[in-house]
């Protein structure tokens, strides 16, 4: 017998419900209590989502022909063109928990074999538009095309650049479908797939050579040979804005096996990949976290620069991870065309003519979305703009016997220009360190919190103080407070210094520079062997003034850097030491 929804069940009003709420309640209870035979209709429970999000849940499993979103009941129904597609979805949702907008979504077969909705109803007409739009975007994302994928390299990387930042910038020129970030040749790079070549071309034309932040994070953009991107996880390294069913990659290998099995189904929407062998894939189970810019939790908040030569100001860091199925960690703008639940992300400044064109683009793709209004702020230097933290950090659990203001200046000076250091008189395992800018303090906190220094794991936190007080005239604090404001050893005093490109977390490999030609490997080994075991050493082939040395542990490398940076090797040659990302 043909199972359908009768007309009185789904003669929907403005909210999509039938005339008889009690009848709908009975249907929902029945579908929860009685096992249903496989059918083309999947019943979703405990779901709070927009029409677009509902359709997106089903598209990875097959072609969706109709759907119904019962928001007041926290339920939805998806009708596929084939029972096998519905079975794929039910099996997938049964095998692993699925979260959307903070709720675990449950999927089961419906007791009804077909959705019959009134085509003259306004709500159903809007739902049909959402279905067509979501299907078009998903198919476009899978097929791709020539010149739809951009390869973006970011040089002079000082502040964090996350997927959310890239999305905000590039979506100004059209719909961004997928993003993959990775590190190659010690450069932070990204592959960004646009909906069409026009949007990609405009982004390339307008953004190439631009700085994301003032004086740093410069975009270098070229076309990729790929026609489309294959995204396996939605997290802080990759994102498919058309497929919220992807896991975060934090689970077991079985998740990926399930996805591979699902995507191998011949009934799914066609997936076309370029035959190019361009290296863009990234192993999200084994890839190291180093080499990517630091990211901290929090919501994105950017001031837009009027008339400036940069796109954003790093007022706050963007969210560290994105998982559209995880609920609380989900991005507030997880969909390229917006939703009725969320506002569109803030966007950077463009010339008026391009801003107008981009506005037309965004209006078309942000169907039924709330458009956020922005007021342009006066142009300011982001180094001077307020941030969540100040320029002073508190370092605790220090080794009282070995720590000096000079050792703290040297280590923390790797990540910013340290102006003052104060070891607390009554608590000598703690110290206050004042940086030139709050941003530099944040970078030091990101890289040095919980590292081991002189045998103790230190803790770095932000201080409420805005500066470090020097001792009053005529008083002495036994040399516990030092002013390094005019030190010649500051690494970042020159705007745009190449040192901004060489900020890495502590590791076992150190980069040495400014080595005199007459200095031998044995001399350098003798100096560094005082602070630990040396595993490897190598001069640079093309420039013998530089070398790499690998210590056995990170703690030994930290001690070596503290004691050898600015070490005098010749009359006018002082050794320069920093952490390296290279491998020996």
Protein Blocks (a to p, Z undefined) as FASTA:
>chain_A
ZZdddfklmmccfkopafblklmmmmmmmmmmpccdddfbdcdehiacdfklmmmmmmmn
occfbdcddfknopacdddfbfklmmmmmmmmmmpccdeehiacdddddfbfbdcddfkb
mklmmmmmmmmmmmmmmmmmmnopghkaccdddehifbdcdfklmmmmmmmnoccfbdcd
ddeehiacdddddfbfklmmmmmmmmgopafbghiaiacddddfbfbdcdfbdcfkbccf
kbmkbcehlacfklmmmmmmmmmpmkbccddddfbfbdfbdcfklgcfehiacddedddd
ddddehiabfbdcfbacdfbdcfknommpcfblbfnbpfkbccdddddddfklmmmmmmm
mmmmmghiacddddddddddfklpccfbdfbdcdehiafklpcfklmmmmmmmnoccfbd
cddfklmkbccdddfbfklmmmmmmmmgopaeehiacdddddfbfbdcdddehiaehhpa
ccfklpckbfklpghiaklmmcccddfbdcdehiafklcfklmmmmmmmnoccfbdcddf
klmkbccdddfbfklmmmmmmmmgopafbfklccdddddfbdZZ
